[in-house]
């Protein structure tokens, strides 16, 4: 009986989440539409017990990310951060929130930036 009850509750949460999900937008950096280009985009889903989620962006080598937009569709707003050194987005929910959600990550920047060579 316990497992059936848990399955029913999770199923109901999934249905409620997809019907009533709210869009939460998070932006990091500056969007430069004149020179920056789209470097990468990633989409996915977050399951019912995935409270801490980390997504490494597949940025081309020698590129520099200047702007990241993370959109999350969920019942509750997560805490979203971007680590500029590792090109990693974190989407974190507290344990009292329902983490079932979908997300989309979009990164713009300058492709093929050559670093100064010191000789």
C-alpha positions in Angstrom: 0.0 0.0 0.0 2.8 2.4 0.8 4.4 2.1 -2.6 1.1 2.6 -4.4 0.4 5.7 -2.4 3.9 7.2 -3.2 3.4 6.4 -6.9 0.0 8.1 -6.9 1.4 11.2 -5.2 4.4 11.5 -7.6 2.1 11.0 -10.6 -0.2 13.8 -9.3 2.8 16.1 -8.7 4.0 15.5 -12.3 0.5 16.3 -13.7 0.1 19.4 -11.5 3.6 20.6 -12.3 3.2 20.4 -16.1 -0.2 22.0 -16.1 0.6 24.9 -13.7 4.4 25.4 -14.2 5.6 29.0 -14.0 8.5 30.3 -16.2 11.4 31.5 -14.1 14.2 33.4 -16.0 17.8 33.9 -14.8 20.4 35.9 -16.7 24.1 36.2 -16.2 26.5 38.6 -17.9 25.8 41.0 -20.7 24.0 40.3 -23.9 25.9 41.8 -26.8 23.7 41.3 -29.9 26.1 43.1 -32.2 29.2 40.8 -31.8 28.3 37.8 -29.6 27.1 34.6 -31.2 25.2 31.6 -29.8 27.8 29.2 -28.4 25.6 26.4 -27.0 22.1 25.5 -25.9 20.9 22.7 -23.6 17.5 21.5 -22.5 16.3 18.8 -20.1 14.1 17.7 -17.3 14.7 17.6 -13.5 13.2 14.6 -11.7 11.3 14.4 -8.4 14.2 13.9 -6.0 16.9 15.8 -7.9 17.4 18.8 -5.6 21.0 19.7 -6.7 21.7 19.7 -10.5 24.8 20.8 -12.3 25.1 21.2 -16.1 28.5 21.8 -17.8 28.0 23.7 -21.0 29.7 22.4 -24.1 31.5 25.6 -25.1 33.8 25.4 -28.1 37.5 25.7 -27.2 39.0 29.2 -27.4 35.6 30.7 -27.0 34.5 33.2 -24.3 31.0 33.1 -22.8 29.6 36.6 -22.2 25.9 35.9 -21.5 23.9 33.0 -20.1 20.1 32.7 -19.9 18.5 29.9 -17.9 14.8 29.4 -18.1 13.1 26.9 -15.7 9.5 25.9 -15.8 8.5 24.7 -12.3 6.0 25.3 -9.4 8.7 27.0 -7.3 11.7 29.2 -8.2 15.0 27.4 -7.9 18.3 29.0 -6.9 20.3 29.3 -10.2 23.9 30.2 -10.5 26.5 30.3 -13.3 30.2 29.5 -12.7 32.2 31.5 -15.2 35.4 29.5 -14.6 34.0 26.1 -15.3 31.0 27.1 -17.6 28.7 25.2 -15.3 25.0 26.1 -14.4 23.6 25.0 -11.1 19.9 24.6 -10.5 19.2 23.9 -6.8 15.9 23.4 -5.0 15.4 23.4 -1.2 14.2 20.2 0.4 10.7 21.7 1.0 10.2 22.5 -2.7 9.0 20.1 -5.5 12.0 19.9 -7.9 10.1 18.4 -10.8 10.8 20.8 -13.7 12.1 21.4 -17.2 14.9 23.8 -18.2 16.6 25.5 -21.1 20.1 27.0 -21.0 21.3 29.4 -23.7 24.9 30.8 -23.8 26.2 33.5 -26.1 29.7 34.7 -26.4 32.7 35.3 -28.7 33.9 32.3 -30.6 37.6 31.7 -31.0 39.2 34.3 -28.7 42.9 33.9 -28.8 44.7 34.5 -25.5 47.7 36.8 -25.5 50.9 34.8 -25.8 53.7 35.9 -23.5 57.1 34.9 -24.8 
